[in-house]
Amino acid sequence: WGKWVFEEVVPPSQLVFITSFADADGNTVRAFFAKDFPLEVYNVWTLEETGGVTTITLRGRPYNATPDERAFFEGMFGSMQQGFGGTFDQLAAFLARP
């Protein structure tokens, strides 16, 4: 389970929210894959259109995190880039279908 708590929605240009892993009741829980993954991540996603092309910029940082959690999060940047990149590649392929 995942939990997204939206703090700000600015159509059509920005989403600000906090993400966390959760149990079936919506309670924040530790990530199943690592004890040092931050309990919460603060996210700012911006969308900008130029010449008919929309660019999305994803920014995330640990929220209320310990030094160990911050270090673990920073160590995952490459993996997160691959994960988000693959997800957006799949979205592009889906949107390109007739």
N, CA and C of each residue as an Amber inpcrd file, in Angstrom:
protein
   294
   0.8370000  -1.1840000   0.0000000   0.0000000   0.0000000   0.0000000
   0.8790000   1.2440000   0.0000000   0.3540000   2.2870000  -0.5880000
   1.0210000   3.5780000  -0.5830000   0.0390000   4.6550000  -0.1760000
   0.5540000   5.6860000   0.4210000  -0.3010000   6.7950000   0.8630000
   0.2580000   8.0890000   0.2900000  -0.6130000   8.8880000  -0.3080000
  -0.2620000  10.2040000  -0.8430000  -1.1310000  11.2170000  -0.1260000
  -0.5070000  12.1820000   0.5370000  -1.2390000  13.2520000   1.2110000
  -0.9210000  14.5470000   0.4690000  -1.9200000  15.0480000  -0.2630000
  -1.7070000  16.2400000  -1.0810000  -1.7600000  17.4890000  -0.2110000
  -0.7570000  18.3290000  -0.3780000  -0.6870000  19.5840000   0.3590000
  -1.0810000  20.7660000  -0.5100000  -0.8220000  20.6540000  -1.8200000
  -1.1350000  21.7570000  -2.7260000  -1.3380000  21.1980000  -4.1360000
  -2.3870000  21.6620000  -4.7730000  -2.6540000  21.3160000  -6.1680000
  -2.8830000  22.6290000  -6.8980000  -2.0270000  22.9030000  -7.8700000
  -2.1200000  24.1380000  -8.6440000  -2.3360000  23.7460000 -10.1060000
  -3.6070000  23.5830000 -10.5190000  -3.8560000  23.1870000 -11.9060000
  -3.3940000  24.2680000 -12.8700000  -2.8090000  23.9380000 -13.9550000
  -2.3410000  22.6070000 -14.3660000  -0.8480000  22.4380000 -14.1550000
  -0.2550000  23.1590000 -13.2060000   1.2110000  23.2470000 -13.2010000
   1.9420000  22.5930000 -12.0390000   1.2780000  22.2700000 -10.9260000
   2.0690000  21.7740000  -9.8020000   1.2520000  20.9080000  -8.8530000
   1.9290000  19.8570000  -8.3430000   1.4080000  19.0110000  -7.2820000
   2.4420000  18.9720000  -6.1700000   2.0000000  19.1600000  -4.9430000
   2.8750000  19.0680000  -3.7750000   2.2230000  18.0620000  -2.8290000
   2.9880000  17.0320000  -2.4440000   2.3930000  15.9720000  -1.6280000
   3.4620000  15.2110000  -0.8610000   3.0230000  14.4890000   0.1520000
   3.9060000  13.6360000   0.9500000   3.4950000  12.1960000   0.6910000
   4.4790000  11.3510000   0.3660000   4.2080000   9.9370000   0.1390000
   4.8090000   9.1000000   1.2520000   4.1930000   7.9500000   1.4610000
   4.7140000   6.9800000   2.4170000   4.1580000   5.6130000   2.0700000
   4.7650000   4.5930000   2.6160000   4.1880000   3.2610000   2.5400000
   3.1320000   3.1990000   3.6370000   2.1430000   2.3200000   3.4400000
   1.0450000   2.2490000   4.4030000   0.5530000   0.8150000   4.5300000
  -0.1750000   0.5770000   5.6200000  -0.8570000  -0.7080000   5.7550000
  -2.2630000  -0.5770000   5.1710000  -3.0390000  -1.6420000   5.2350000
  -4.3740000  -1.6550000   4.6410000  -5.3130000  -0.6240000   5.2590000
  -4.9930000  -0.1580000   6.4540000  -5.8260000   0.8380000   7.1250000
  -5.3540000   2.2720000   6.8770000  -4.2980000   2.4350000   6.0820000
  -3.7930000   3.7680000   5.7720000  -2.7980000   4.3190000   6.7720000
  -2.3270000   3.4750000   7.6830000  -1.3210000   3.9100000   8.6480000
   0.0620000   3.8750000   7.9960000   0.8620000   4.8900000   8.2440000
   2.2210000   4.9390000   7.7030000   3.0550000   3.8220000   8.3140000
   3.7690000   3.0840000   7.4460000   4.6300000   1.9870000   7.8990000
   5.9760000   2.0740000   7.1890000   6.9430000   1.3630000   7.7190000
   8.2750000   1.3030000   7.1020000   8.1910000   0.6070000   5.7490000
   9.0610000   1.0190000   4.8530000   9.1730000   0.3500000   3.5540000
   9.5550000  -1.1100000   3.7800000   8.9760000  -1.9990000   3.0070000
   9.2370000  -3.4240000   3.1650000  10.6480000  -3.8170000   2.7730000
  11.3270000  -2.9810000   1.9750000  12.6110000  -3.3730000   1.4080000
  13.8170000  -2.8220000   2.1460000  13.6250000  -1.8570000   3.0710000
  14.7850000  -1.2920000   3.7650000  14.3510000  -0.5180000   5.0010000
  14.9660000  -0.8290000   6.1220000  14.6090000  -0.1500000   7.3690000
  15.0080000   1.3210000   7.3740000  15.9560000   1.7070000   6.5280000
  16.4180000   3.0960000   6.5170000  15.7730000   3.9520000   5.4470000
  14.8150000   3.3990000   4.6920000  14.0900000   4.2550000   3.7550000
  13.2220000   5.2000000   4.5860000  13.1990000   6.4940000   4.2410000
  12.4370000   7.4600000   5.0440000  10.9630000   7.0730000   5.1550000
  10.3910000   7.3340000   6.3040000   8.9610000   7.0770000   6.4920000
   8.1220000   7.9300000   5.5440000   8.5650000   9.1650000   5.3030000
   7.8120000  10.0730000   4.4470000   8.7480000  10.7620000   3.4610000
   8.2220000  11.0290000   2.2630000   8.9820000  11.7470000   1.2370000
   8.1280000  12.9220000   0.7680000   8.7150000  14.1050000   0.8000000
   8.0610000  15.3430000   0.3560000   8.3320000  15.4930000  -1.1380000
   7.2700000  15.6600000  -1.9180000   7.3800000  15.7030000  -3.3770000
   6.8160000  17.0010000  -3.9410000   7.4970000  17.5410000  -4.9360000
   6.9890000  18.6670000  -5.7140000   7.1320000  18.2760000  -7.1780000
   5.9970000  18.1590000  -7.8570000   5.9890000  17.8460000  -9.2810000
   5.4830000  19.0650000 -10.0160000   6.2630000  19.5220000 -10.9880000
   5.8440000  20.6660000 -11.7840000   5.7020000  20.2390000 -13.2370000
   4.7150000  20.8250000 -13.9000000   4.4700000  20.5670000 -15.3200000
   4.5360000  21.8960000 -16.0390000   5.3120000  21.8850000 -17.1290000
   5.5080000  23.1150000 -17.8890000   5.3690000  22.8010000 -19.3690000
   4.5340000  23.5660000 -20.0510000   4.3290000  23.3570000 -21.4780000
   5.1010000  24.4020000 -22.2700000   5.8320000  23.9080000 -23.2640000
   6.5590000  24.7750000 -24.1820000   6.3830000  24.2190000 -25.5830000
   5.8190000  25.0050000 -26.4450000   5.6520000  24.5850000 -27.8330000
   4.8490000  23.3150000 -27.9970000   3.8370000  23.1100000 -27.1760000
   3.0060000  21.9180000 -27.2770000   3.5860000  20.6720000 -26.6340000
   4.7220000  20.7980000 -25.9660000   5.3560000  19.6780000 -25.2760000
   5.3530000  19.9680000 -23.7790000   4.8410000  19.0130000 -23.0050000
   4.8050000  19.1770000 -21.5510000   5.9980000  18.4720000 -20.9290000
   6.7170000  19.1970000 -20.0900000   7.8380000  18.6410000 -19.3440000
   7.4290000  18.5440000 -17.8840000   7.6430000  17.3790000 -17.2830000
   7.3630000  17.1990000 -15.8640000   8.6890000  17.1060000 -15.1260000
   8.8010000  17.8550000 -14.0570000   9.9890000  17.8170000 -13.2070000
   9.5720000  17.2460000 -11.8650000  10.2470000  16.1790000 -11.4520000
   9.9410000  15.5170000 -10.1850000  11.0430000  15.8370000  -9.1830000
  10.6340000  16.3500000  -8.0430000  11.6020000  16.6060000  -6.9730000
  11.0610000  15.9550000  -5.7090000  11.9230000  15.2330000  -5.0280000
  11.5290000  14.5850000  -3.7870000  12.6700000  14.6150000  -2.8000000
  12.3010000  14.7030000  -1.5260000  13.3150000  14.6780000  -0.4740000
  12.7140000  14.0510000   0.7700000  13.5350000  13.4230000   1.5850000
  13.0230000  12.8640000   2.8230000  12.3860000  13.9450000   3.6880000
  11.3400000  13.5880000   4.3760000  10.5970000  14.5240000   5.2160000
  10.6370000  14.0110000   6.6470000  11.0400000  14.8750000   7.5780000
  11.1850000  14.4790000   8.9870000  12.0560000  13.2330000   9.1280000
  13.1590000  13.1930000   8.4050000  13.9960000  11.9990000   8.3320000
  15.2300000  12.1020000   9.2240000  15.7400000  10.9410000   9.5850000
  16.9960000  10.8580000  10.3270000  18.1540000  10.9990000   9.3430000
  19.3620000  11.2510000   9.8350000  20.5180000  11.2990000   8.9350000
  20.7010000   9.9950000   8.1450000  20.4780000   8.8390000   8.7860000
  20.6040000   7.5530000   8.0810000  19.5610000   7.4310000   6.9770000
  18.3440000   7.8870000   7.2340000  17.2880000   7.8350000   6.2200000
  17.6110000   8.7500000   5.0430000  18.1370000   9.9410000   5.3400000
  18.5130000  10.8590000   4.2600000  19.6280000  10.2530000   3.4030000
  20.6170000   9.6550000   4.0410000  21.7330000   9.0520000   3.3050000
  21.2390000   7.8820000   2.4520000  20.3630000   7.0620000   2.9920000
  19.8260000   5.9350000   2.2210000  19.0680000   6.4430000   1.0040000
  18.2450000   7.4600000   1.1970000  17.4580000   8.0290000   0.1090000
  18.3730000   8.5490000  -1.0010000  19.4000000   9.2820000  -0.6270000
  20.3380000   9.8160000  -1.6160000  21.0540000   8.7000000  -2.3620000
  21.3070000   7.5850000  -1.6940000  21.9590000   6.4510000  -2.3220000
  21.0660000   5.7310000  -3.3320000  19.7750000   6.0390000  -3.3290000
  18.8250000   5.3880000  -4.2320000  18.5260000   6.2100000  -5.4810000
  19.1900000   7.3540000  -5.6620000  18.8670000   8.2280000  -6.7950000
  18.9050000   7.4980000  -8.1310000  19.9510000   6.7160000  -8.3880000
  20.0640000   5.9990000  -9.6580000  18.9040000   5.0420000  -9.8670000
  18.5570000   4.3130000  -8.8390000  17.4500000   3.3700000  -8.9220000
  16.1280000   4.0880000  -9.1590000  15.9390000   5.2180000  -8.4830000
  14.7020000   5.9820000  -8.6590000  14.6130000   6.5500000 -10.0720000
  15.7350000   7.0090000 -10.6110000  15.7320000   7.5210000 -11.9850000
  15.3300000   6.4290000 -12.9620000  15.8610000   5.2250000 -12.7650000
  15.4910000   4.1080000 -13.6280000  14.0080000   3.7840000 -13.4860000
  13.5230000   3.7370000 -12.2590000  12.1290000   3.3950000 -12.0140000
  11.1660000   4.4020000 -12.6140000  11.4040000   5.6760000 -12.3420000
  10.5320000   6.7140000 -12.9150000  10.6840000   6.7610000 -14.4300000
  11.9160000   6.6180000 -14.9220000  12.1400000   6.6370000 -16.3690000
  11.3720000   5.5230000 -17.0620000  11.4410000   4.3180000 -16.5090000
  10.7070000   3.1940000 -17.0750000   9.2020000   3.4040000 -17.0270000
   8.7230000   3.9790000 -15.9450000   7.2880000   4.2560000 -15.8150000
   6.8400000   5.2580000 -16.8630000   7.6080000   6.3140000 -17.0440000
   7.2270000   7.3200000 -18.0400000   7.3910000   6.7930000 -19.4660000
   8.3450000   5.8980000 -19.6930000   8.4570000   5.2550000 -21.0070000
   7.1950000   4.4410000 -21.3050000   6.7010000   3.7280000 -20.3070000
   5.4630000   2.9530000 -20.4840000   4.2760000   3.8640000 -20.7290000
   4.2190000   4.9820000 -20.0160000   3.1350000   5.9510000 -20.2390000
   3.1950000   6.4880000 -21.6570000   4.3780000   6.8450000 -22.1380000
   4.5220000   7.3630000 -23.5020000   4.0600000   6.3350000 -24.5300000
   4.4260000   5.0650000 -24.3220000   3.9990000   4.0100000 -25.2420000
   2.4800000   3.8550000 -25.2170000   1.9030000   3.9280000 -24.0550000
   0.4410000   3.8180000 -23.9340000  -0.2430000   4.9790000 -24.6420000
   0.2460000   6.1860000 -24.4260000  -0.3760000   7.3690000 -25.0460000
  -0.1880000   7.3880000 -26.5520000   0.8240000   6.7170000 -27.0600000
   1.0740000   6.6810000 -28.5040000   0.1810000   5.6850000 -29.2300000
  -0.4860000   4.8130000 -28.4820000  -1.3560000   3.8200000 -29.1230000
  -2.5910000   4.4890000 -29.7340000  -3.0830000   3.9000000 -30.8390000
  -4.2920000   4.4660000 -31.4660000  -5.5280000   4.2510000 -30.5980000
